[in-house]
Amino acid sequence: MTNNSLLKMENISKSFPGVKANENISIEVNKGEIVALLGENGAGKSTLVKTVFGLIKPDSGTITIKGEVMEPGDTAVAIRHGVGMVHQHFQLVPVMTVAENIMLGDEPHRGAFISYAKAKQVVRDLSEKFGLEIDPDAVVEDLPVGLQQRVEILKALRKNVDLLILDEPTAVLTPQEIDELLEVIKNLAKQGVGIIFITHKLREVIAVADRVVVLRNGKMVGTTSPKESNELQLAQLMIGREVIFQLNKGVANPGDVVLEVNDLQVRDDRKLMAVDGLNLTLRAGEILGVAGVEGNGQRELVEALCGMRPTVQGSFKILGIDVTGNSPRSIHSQGVSHVPEDREKDGLISSLSIEENLVLDQYKSEPFAKGWIRNLGAISDYATEMIKKFDIRTPSGKTPISSLSGGNKQKVVIARELTQDAKIVIAAQPTRGIDIGSIEFIHNQLLAERSTGTAVLLVSSELDEILALSDRIAIIYRGKIVATLDSTNVDRTKIGRLMAGASS
Amino acid sequence: MGRILSRINFRSWKFLIGLIVLVTWIYCYVANQDITNSVVASGMRFAMPLALAAMVGIMCERSGVINIGIEGTMLLSGFTGFYVASFTKNIILGLVISILTGVLTSFLHAMMTIKWKMDQIIAGTIINILASGLTSFLYKQGSTIPNTWPIFDIPILSNIPFIGHAFFSQQGPIQYLGLLLIPGIWVMMYKTRWGLRTRSIGENPGSADTAGISVIRMRMINVMIGGAIGGLVGGFICLELVGSFSNNFTAGAGFTALALMIFGRWNPLGAFAAAILFGLAQALATQLQIFGINNVPNQFITMLPYVFTILVLAFAAGKVRPPAAAGKSYEKEKS
């Protein structure tokens, strides 16, 4: 089957100052094969694929593509060899059309002039060939994320790729979009394109991969296929120890009602009613999971409860006090902690250090400030303690947030939000896009909060997460809670139906 | 024709302003043809240097570099062009020197902002301070140039009733060149590969980079083309419109040009239209002064075009959106 071989990486090693990112890794990808690259954050997956795409030059090892040894460390060479890459952060020009984005850099032209008709035809042909429907005239910024990603994939396919690398393609997608993408991936493979995709999500691996390569700490720790393996085994390979998927959470001790939402209405950014007459009660010492397909008002609900978004109608009470319309600071001071959905945008200030981010909500008060002078020593001591307690992996507390991995960033948010005297923790997608080790850690922290009598409102699009943590599950659909179920002996299919809008 | 008509949004503010200007123009033309013609023609003379200066801003900002040094670029190139023309008695050489000075000045700007990744506002300010300091230090009174660029009518076109007199008659060559240059820049920006790439590096340089486009090189060249146009404007003012160099002759025109660029939404034709509007307001103000309206102080009349611009910017232009990457220096993703 040698003529079927597409990519052969042999003994690839790469060190960065202080870290061995890749150590003697050898991988093969055949035509039409889907290889999933699995591993925790910092396991070296990104480094490896960037090596294939020529963004990184390995210290040693060879890369052979279709029997030809490729000169490493040059993107142009990689592209010429038929390697394409879809980056995690899209590289699109938002104000331009789909056709313009796809042709950029290699525009069909007559003289200096662009031939738009030809460019659109190219897009239509590609769409048809690979079954990826898209309007070439649509402006990219008006498209939902899933379609934007499709544009990225088409951009790569246009260059006649034989090997397509997808760097965490599902991290930003909604569940339906993920399903569509997985279909697309299967389709591409059928057409003979070899695919490498990086992910943390085991379900996806099981769903599409022909082969799974697991990396840990820069080393290859196993190659297997989904048929020979299961989620638990894969997870163990990834983190190198037993994972408790069934969290041992014990019985809840619900106390008084701490949050009461009455007939709340909130508009989204497009001024449409996203939360539309929502009712909810949350008790001390319980975890209430809000399950639903993304875009059913979860984000707007959370933002309204934290004071970040105006309400249209209705009210909510915290510990019996009506706080509707109060400022975020005022709601925060009532004992509401918020782990925001978008940690980069709402949770952290990337250019500031870990220390500064850890005291973002307390920098004004003792012991972190005396009068109007900050007490840097106290901040530093406190940060050192938190870094240890929350297992934040960083050289020092002075490191800017921007240089941390996703999991460690989220730990900083969690450390800040969970250490104060919170009565209510509102956690929105608390484990999105982070590695399994961090997920487990954060889950345990949330359970620890619950056992001390804090109420937790957990909003997540990962049903497994909701099921693992919640005491009660509220299903949100089109801005309303359509059902609240007890989490003991729940029926997954019933939840699925409710999430899709069926009346129980 | 039908296709063009169907593309016009009859309820948009642009259409409305255009209509008002046109109706006023026709009305005045009917009332007094001579004065109207001379006001419109002098409006065009006010408009063209501003429009060209706005092109400098567009070339730079579309490729992601904010250039507030237009003022300084024009001042310096007007200065060098004028004195070279004065010493050599050769206005062609003067204009060439003007353009070269513009290119060199913008090269300095490009090096500071693109290569050395300096703050772009500060880089522009440096250019402005450098220009005003140098020119006023070296300024020598009493120099003259042998002649200015000749003024002529464009045959045939100048005979078109109504618009012929406004656009195609009794102007110098650079004024006419501008009429070609501005649509040319528009075509370049929206119809050519170069334009698409330029706009892409001004919006998302990372995207262009992964498509194999050299962001640094494209930015350098665009900024320097902008500089050449800026130099042209300096020479245009000193060697064609005014015929002399006076200290700080730009008097804020570079900044007015930036406002017009924003008003025109970084679109060459939009900025041109904005400049014409502003030029007409200015010509009208001058005309009002000539008429001598006794009970209104002069200052208020000279204020008119600026008040007019502020009003238009505030009420008609609405929310503007600059190129997303303008003002940010580009660094490849660290891997």
Interface residues (C-beta under 8 A of the other chain):
Chain A: T47 K50 L55 I56 T75 A76 I79 H87 Q91 L92 V93 P94 V95 M96 E100 N101 M103 L104 G105 D106 E107 H109 A112 F113 I114 K155
Chain B: K191 T192 R193 W194 L196 R197 R199 S200 E203 N204 G206 S207 A208 D209 T210 A211 G212 I213 R321 A324 S335
